[in-house]
């Protein structure tokens, strides 16, 4: 959902450096001109044999009997759970600043971080295939379950908190969240819900060049509404069925338009890093960090900060990268291509999102097919279908047909891409096995939310069913 400045800024390592600015300043030195802004992306380019996939999975912790939300402080809060993960499983604390509160853990190339409403997120290590991704997620949940069982806590894979009201949640003590708490409600009516009551799964992908990055960005942005519909999984709000399949998707329709959306300015065949940079320069900032502490400069654009500074501080490459990590388009360009548009999911769908996009983005034929499939899609029609998706999911109407028709074509392209990769797991099956759960649903224009709410009504006590069906 959001973005940590510490572990998650390094999800894909070993980039081969191609520096277009041979005398570029160090990360903490003032930037001298606009050309240095491209360094974040250019330095991330790497050859195909170094491409990896990083998966991210958020979930809500709740009382196993009452569904009451997990808070931050105390032994039974996420703070206590993080400390127990450190004690039992070798995780190491990463504080925001020396002596600061515990808000993140690291172990190797993986991290565990906290979202503003105490949602707990695994940011997985960069891994070579979907079998490894699925294994990492299962291992993480096994650790978490052992830590949580004695406390009577379970973890829910849903895109929106099924029980909590805003007043039921506290705030994770991270400096940026305090600033966002004040700023985002001035930019859209769902800013606080996005921060504290939504949860997502994401996947990060490498790129080899500027052309490769922008092609992957274009295809994944155009198909972002399809991604959202396939993985729609938030039909409950405050203990009731809403009639929606994804409250999370609805929330994202009213969150700061300066930093969200489908970025049609990056869709051109000749798009460059510069096109993404120009968009990012005009998005409002939250803060800069000096000596580990946040300085509130909310609303200042990075373009203005670059030109005029802030309270005597000049923009650095680290500031720029921090700013990029506070932008929330449906697909984000940073050191990786980050697919962002899916609800959080329970176990049957653990690796489905990274599997779908690995099949498309890491196979040349599949990427070309997806590019051709989306070539004539317009921003206007995608905005229109996005309005339907929170309510209808794959049953939304797109060009006179169910959106499921397009989704099935996308899944088929991904399947063929994974088949050509021909990477087998211990059971002898290739990576297509991780797509099976969503493929079966899409064939009937269904999404995970339809399974969750099947046979339920608001005339029932829904809590036991919600807890049972959505536990990760």
LINFEN-V317931 format. One line per field, one symbol per residue. ss: DSSP state (a for helix, b for strand, c for the rest). A space follows every 10 residues. Layout:
# LINFEN-V317931
ss=???
This chain:
# LINFEN-V317931
ss=ccccccaaaa cccccccccc cccccccccb cccaaaaaaa aacccccaaa ccbbbbbbbb bbbcccccbc cccccccaaa aaaaaaaaac cbbccccccc cccbbbbccb bbbbcccccb bbbcccbcca aaaaaaaaaa aaaaaaaaac ccbbbbcccb cccccaaacc ccccaaaaaa aaaaaacccc aaaaaaabcb bbbbbcccca aaaaaaaaaa aacaaaaaaa cccbcbbccb bccccbaaaa aaaacccccb bccaaacccc ccaaaaaaaa accbccbbbb ccbbbbcccc baaaaaaacb ccbccbaaaa aaaacccbbc bbbcccbbbb bbbcccaaac caaaaaaaaa accaaaaaaa aaacccccaa aaaaaaaaaa aaaaacbbcc bbaaaaaaaa aaaaaaaaaa accbcccccb aaaaaaaaaa aacccccaaa aacccccccc ccaaaaaaaa bc
